[in-house]
Amino acid sequence: MGASIDEELPPALHCWRPMAHAAALRSLDAIEWVAVCSLTEARARSVQARFSVARCYIDFERMLVTERPELLCIATPPEAHCAMIEIAARAGVRAIYCEKPLVKNLAEADRIVALCKEHDVSFNYGAQRRYMEPYRTLQRALQSEKYGRLTSITIRCPPSPLYHIHSHSIDLLLFLIGGAPESVDARLFDPNAPDPVVLSARLGFANGVEAHIAEGGGYQVDLQTTELLLQVENNGAEVWLTRGARERLDFPPIRSGTAAGIEELVAALRGGSPTTGMVEGARLGMSVLQAMRY
């Protein structure tokens, strides 16, 4: 996710480009990208050269002390996130875009929430759908009950890893439904694996909405209301409405969720506006993932 994932994306996800943090940063005129850091000098210099970054480092703390950045993007494995966020917050970083999953235990998630509050850090989480059309248009429509009252959401995809893939699914469900689930059940393949595969799941919410993760092809989201069925297909490229006849809705085209999430942080730095992927929401998503596992 740091720099190279755009070249690895299957054709069905080309509409999400730029997905990598590096390409998204370079696409934004409001960003002055001053430095990149990696564990190896070769990797750091490669990203520096490819994206025309001013300076590169292999020492994270030295980079923060030297550059004093306002905004930081973190694309490391989750095991490093808590420590990096603490170092960054104490160094004066005011906005952080952190890749998913946030962490893999709730104690670290609570620590990150506390750090962001203590140091007034704006935060966005790398579950991109909440920053993307058509999901934002759908969320507004559901809130206004434009298509009737939401009764259920089903996410259909192949059996997939809990943290790597379903951090996206859970974040999307929380974004569309609102609030925390009251009940969580999941069937996992090899629950003791580092990132167990989810076979199916059910979440029940206080407002009566039920959410399901079920096996299917691609990544499709079915939203049933009291009046009709909405279906988001091809990873967000198409939205269909069925009320008797089936028709394709004219929704805004997909734009990079990574870029949109970073843009929100720029807006927060300039005017203090809240972000969509606030740290408390990332922590809630982590708690749901842990409930699915344990």
Sequence and secondary structure as in RCSB ss.txt:
>XXXX:A:sequence
MGASIDEELPPALHCWRPMAHAAALRSLDAIEWVAVCSLTEARARSVQARFSVARCYIDFERMLVTERPELLCIA
TPPEAHCAMIEIAARAGVRAIYCEKPLVKNLAEADRIVALCKEHDVSFNYGAQRRYMEPYRTLQRALQSEKYGRL
TSITIRCPPSPLYHIHSHSIDLLLFLIGGAPESVDARLFDPNAPDPVVLSARLGFANGVEAHIAEGGGYQVDLQT
TELLLQVENNGAEVWLTRGARERLDFPPIRSGTAAGIEELVAALRGGSPTTGMVEGARLGMSVLQAMRY
>XXXX:A:secstr
  SSHHHH  GGGGGG   SHHHHHHT TT    EEE SSHHHHHHHHHHHT SEEES HHHHHHHH  SEEEE 
S GGGHHHHHHHHHHTT  EEEE SS  SSHHHHHHHHHHHHHTT EEEES GGGGSTTHHHHHHHHHHTTT  E
EEEEEEESSEETTTTHHHHHHHHHHHH S EEEEEEEEESTTSSS EEEEEEEEETTS EEEEEE SS EEEEEE
SS EEEEEGGGTEEEEESSSEEE        HHHHHHHHHHHHHHH    TT HHHHHHHHHHHHHHH 
